[in-house]
């Protein structure tokens, strides 16, 4: 029989086939189907031994030993088998009797990591929703905080940056999920997302002057500089920092799919913050503040104004940008009137039904 090398013993044949198909990888050094079949047989042999351990635990030991034996199967399946096989093994764990809330949550979080690894974000959301229902019946604070981190990163993966930002900033002081990312990476996620949504006072308190953030600031200087330059209204340095930030976004698993979106939103944020200080400003003056040419700035502003992202208009002839501050008070009043009319119509319909 073909010998299995030590480094190949941990190889996942299902993942290898998936990547080989996705990347159209073909090389003389690539594993053949025979190699992968041999690896699958090797993993099946180990899983058979682990199943024997479950049987032995049921016959000779208690519930905790049975749980540990089943978790060994689930974790080995997660490393060596398909997503479906791994999730099925975790379902077996969750079906065990007398399982505590904490152990159920641990199993759900490990299932969520499997789904995340295979990019099945819909299934991941379902698993985390189930975990939230479990922990509603009890559970310690550490596991509750861990669940929030998992939920935050699941929101980040599907580009729900606003929902992610709220959970990320809550988790800064209690982060303990090193299996998902490092703490400096977590601070990066919290900073980038909360720049888009936190008010200046909260941004200063929670991010810029936050003691936990300052502790890792030397490890993520670009991200810290981004927050500081925006807060200090140093727009020229801010745009330069965005250029430096791009490689970090692209190199990060959670941020790479949304790098273009985040950079666009961070540009809009700076333009809007600048324009909020003026009723009107010349293109030349604004371009000087951002350290760019007037033609480039005109193109950027035109694109964002046309998309409804900036409340302003450009007087091309006069070379002036005029801000159109929305009347939020009047808008809320109109919204209240509309909702009131809708409510009255429903009450009238209900009244006619009752009369009948």
C-alpha positions in Angstrom: 0.0 0.0 0.0 1.1 3.6 -0.7 2.7 5.3 2.3 1.2 8.5 3.6 3.7 11.3 4.3 3.4 13.0 7.6 2.5 16.3 6.1 -0.2 14.7 4.0 -1.9 13.0 6.9 -3.6 16.2 7.9 -4.6 17.0 4.3 -8.4 17.3 3.6 -9.2 15.5 0.4 -12.6 17.3 0.0 -10.9 20.7 0.4 -8.1 19.7 -2.0 -10.6 18.7 -4.7 -12.5 21.9 -4.2 -9.5 24.1 -4.5 -8.2 22.1 -7.4 -11.5 22.6 -9.3 -11.8 26.3 -8.3 -8.3 27.2 -9.1 -8.0 24.9 -12.2 -4.8 23.6 -10.6 -2.9 21.0 -12.6 0.7 20.2 -11.9 3.1 17.2 -12.0 3.4 17.8 -8.2 -0.4 17.7 -7.6 -1.9 14.8 -5.8 -3.7 12.2 -7.9 -7.1 10.8 -7.3 -5.5 7.7 -6.1 -3.5 9.7 -3.5 -6.7 11.4 -2.3 -8.5 8.1 -2.1 -5.7 6.7 0.0 -5.9 9.7 2.3 -9.7 9.3 2.7 -9.1 5.6 3.7 -6.5 6.8 6.2 -9.0 9.3 7.7 -11.8 6.7 7.7 -9.6 4.4 9.7 -8.9 7.1 12.3 -12.6 8.0 12.5 -13.4 4.3 13.0 -11.0 4.2 16.0 -12.7 7.4 17.4 -16.1 5.8 17.0 -14.9 2.8 18.9 -13.8 5.2 21.7 -17.4 6.6 21.8 -18.8 3.0 22.1 -16.3 2.3 24.9 -17.2 5.5 26.7 -20.9 4.7 26.6 -20.2 1.2 28.1 -17.6 2.1 30.7 -17.7 5.8 31.4 -20.0 8.7 32.0 -21.7 11.4 30.0 -18.7 13.7 30.0 -16.5 11.1 28.5 -19.1 10.4 25.8 -19.2 14.1 25.0 -15.5 14.3 24.7 -15.3 11.3 22.5 -18.0 12.7 20.2 -16.3 16.1 20.1 -13.1 14.3 19.0 -14.9 12.9 16.0 -16.5 16.2 15.1 -13.2 18.1 15.3 -11.3 15.5 13.3 -14.1 15.5 10.7 -13.8 19.3 10.5 -10.1 19.0 9.7 -10.2 16.0 7.4 -13.7 15.7 5.8 -16.3 17.6 3.9 -18.4 20.4 5.4 -21.4 18.1 5.4 -19.6 15.4 7.3 -18.3 17.8 9.8 -21.6 19.5 10.5 -23.3 16.0 10.8 -20.8 15.1 13.4 -21.5 18.2 15.4 -25.3 17.6 15.1 -24.6 14.2 16.8 -22.9 16.1 19.6 -25.9 18.5 20.0 -28.2 15.5 20.1 -26.5 14.1 23.2 -28.8 14.0 26.3 -28.0 16.1 29.4 -25.8 18.6 27.4 -25.2 21.8 29.2 -25.9 25.2 27.7 -22.2 26.0 27.7 -21.3 22.8 25.8 -24.1 23.3 23.3 -22.8 26.8 22.6 -19.2 25.5 22.2 -20.5 23.1 19.6 -22.5 25.8 17.8 -19.4 28.1 17.6 -17.3 25.3 16.2 -20.0 24.6 13.6 -19.9 28.3 12.7 -16.2 28.1 12.1 -16.7 25.2 9.8 -19.3 27.2 7.8 -17.1 30.2 7.7 -14.1 28.2 6.5 -16.2 26.8 3.6 -17.7 30.3 2.9 -21.2 29.1 3.7 -22.4 32.3 5.2 -26.1 31.5 5.1 -25.6 28.3 7.1 -23.3 30.2 9.4 -26.0 32.7 10.2 -28.4 29.9 10.9 -26.0 28.2 13.3 -25.3 31.5 15.1 -29.1 32.2 15.4 -29.5 28.8 17.0 -26.6 29.6 19.3 -28.3 32.8 20.4 -31.5 30.9 21.2 -29.4 28.4 23.3 -27.6 31.1 25.3 -30.9 32.9 26.0 -31.6 30.1 28.4 -28.4 30.7 30.4 -24.7 30.6 29.8 -21.7 32.5 31.3 -20.6 35.9 30.2 -17.4 34.7 28.5 -19.4 32.6 26.1 -21.9 35.4 25.6 -19.1 37.7 24.6 -17.6 35.1 22.3 -20.9 34.7 20.6 -21.0 38.4 19.9 -17.6 38.3 18.3 -18.7 35.4 16.0 -21.9 37.4 15.1 -19.8 40.5 14.4 -17.5 38.7 12.0 -20.4 36.9 10.3 -22.0 40.4 9.7 -18.6 41.6 8.4 -18.4 38.6 5.9 -21.8 39.6 4.4 -21.0 43.3 4.3 -23.4 44.4 7.0 -20.7 46.8 8.4 -23.2 48.7 10.5 -24.4 45.7 12.5 -20.8 44.4 12.8 -19.5 47.8 14.0 -21.8 47.8 17.1 -20.8 44.3 18.2 -17.1 44.9 17.4 -16.9 48.0 19.6 -18.6 46.1 22.4 -16.1 43.3 22.2 -12.9 45.4 22.4 -12.6 45.0 26.2 -13.7 41.4 26.3 -12.2 39.8 23.2 -11.1 36.2 23.7 -11.7 34.5 20.3 -8.1 34.1 19.1 -9.2 31.1 17.0 -10.9 33.6 14.7 -8.3 36.4 14.5 -5.6 38.1 16.5 -6.4 41.0 18.8 -4.7 43.6 16.5 -6.8 42.3 13.6 -10.0 42.6 15.7 -9.1 46.2 16.6 -8.6 46.8 12.9 -12.1 45.5 12.1 -13.6 47.6 15.0 -11.8 50.8 13.9 -12.5 50.6 10.2 -16.2 49.8 10.6 -16.8 52.3 13.5 -15.2 55.2 11.6 -18.2 54.9 9.3 -20.9 55.0 12.0 -19.7 56.3 15.4 -20.2 59.9 16.3 -17.0 61.9 16.8 -17.4 62.0 20.6 -17.9 58.2 20.8 -15.1 57.6 18.2 -12.7 59.6 20.4 -13.7 57.8 23.6 -13.9 54.2 22.3 -11.3 54.1 19.5 -8.8 56.9 19.5 -8.4 57.2 23.3 -9.4 53.6 24.1 -6.8 52.0 26.4 -7.2 48.6 24.7 -6.7 50.1 21.3 -3.7 52.1 22.4 -2.1 48.9 23.7 -1.9 47.5 20.2 -1.5 50.7 18.3 2.2 50.0 17.4 1.1 46.8 15.6 -1.5 48.5 13.4 0.0 52.0 12.8 -1.9 52.5 9.5 -5.3 51.9 11.0 -4.6 54.1 14.0 -3.3 56.9 11.7 -6.5 56.6 9.6 -8.6 57.3 12.7 -6.4 60.1 14.0 -6.2 62.0 10.7 -10.0 61.8 10.2 -10.6 63.0 13.7 -8.0 65.8 13.3 -9.5 66.8 9.9 -6.1 66.3 8.2 -7.7 65.3 5.0 -4.5 65.2 2.9 -2.8 62.8 5.3 -6.1 60.8 5.5 -6.2 60.2 1.8 -2.5 59.1 1.9 -3.3 56.8 4.7 -6.2 55.2 2.7 -3.6 54.4 0.0 -1.5 52.6 2.7 -4.6 50.9 4.1 -5.5 49.2 0.8 -2.9 46.4 0.9 -3.9 45.6 4.5 -7.6 45.2 3.4 -6.7 43.0 0.5 -4.5 40.8 2.6 -7.2 40.2 5.2 -9.6 37.3 4.8 -12.6 39.1 6.3 -12.0 42.5 4.6 -10.6 41.5 1.2 -14.1 40.8 -0.5 -15.2 44.3 0.7 -12.0 46.3 0.2 -13.4 48.4 -2.7 -16.7 49.0 -0.8 -14.8 50.1 2.4 -12.4 52.4 0.6 -15.3 54.0 -1.2 -17.3 54.5 2.0 -14.2 56.0 3.7 -13.8 58.5 0.9 -17.4 59.5 1.2 -17.0 59.9 4.9 -14.2 62.4 4.6 -15.9 64.4 1.8 -19.1 64.6 3.8 -17.3 65.6 7.0 -15.4 68.3 5.1 -18.5 69.7 3.4 -20.5 69.7 6.6 -18.3 72.6 7.7 -19.2 74.8 4.8 -22.3 76.3 3.1 -20.1 76.6 0.0 -16.4 76.1 -0.8 -14.4 76.4 -4.0 -13.1 73.3 -5.7 -9.6 74.7 -5.6 -9.7 75.2 -1.8 -11.2 71.7 -1.2 -8.7 70.1 -3.6 -5.8 71.8 -1.7 -7.2 70.4 1.6 -7.3 66.9 0.3 -4.0 67.2 -1.6 -5.5 66.3 -5.0 -6.1 68.0 -8.3 -9.4 69.8 -9.0 -10.2 67.6 -11.9 -9.8 64.4 -9.8 -11.8 65.9 -7.0 -14.6 67.1 -9.4 -14.8 63.5 -10.8 -15.0 62.0 -7.3 -17.6 64.4 -6.0 -19.7 64.2 -9.2 -19.8 60.4 -8.8 -20.9 60.5 -5.2 -23.4 63.3 -5.7 -25.0 61.5 -8.6 -25.3 58.3 -6.5 -27.0 60.3 -3.7 -24.2 59.8 -1.3 -23.3 63.5 -0.9 -25.8 66.2 -0.3 -24.2 68.9 -2.4 -24.0 70.3 -5.9 -21.2 71.6 -8.1 -21.3 74.9 -9.8 -18.9 74.0 -12.6 -18.8 77.6 -14.0 -18.0 79.2 -10.7 -15.8 76.3 -9.5 -17.8 76.1 -6.3 -19.3 73.2 -4.3 -22.5 74.1 -2.5 -23.9 71.9 0.3 -27.6 71.1 0.5 -28.2 70.3 4.2 -31.3 68.1 4.4 -34.1 69.4 6.6 -34.2 66.4 9.0 -36.8 68.0 11.2 -39.2 68.6 8.3 -38.4 65.1 7.0 -39.3 63.5 10.3 -42.5 65.5 10.5 -43.6 64.3 7.0 -42.7 60.7 7.9 -44.9 61.0 11.0 -47.8 62.4 9.0 -47.6 59.5 6.5 -47.4 56.9 9.3 -50.4 58.6 11.0 -52.5 58.5 7.8 -51.6 54.8 7.4 -52.6 54.1 11.0 -56.0 55.9 10.6 -56.7 54.0 7.4 -56.1 50.7 9.1 -58.3 51.7 12.1 -61.1 52.7 9.7 -60.9 49.3 7.9 -60.9 47.5 11.3 -63.9 49.6 12.3 -65.8 48.5 9.2 -65.0 44.9 9.8 -66.2 45.1 13.5 -69.5 46.8 12.3 -70.1 43.9 10.0 
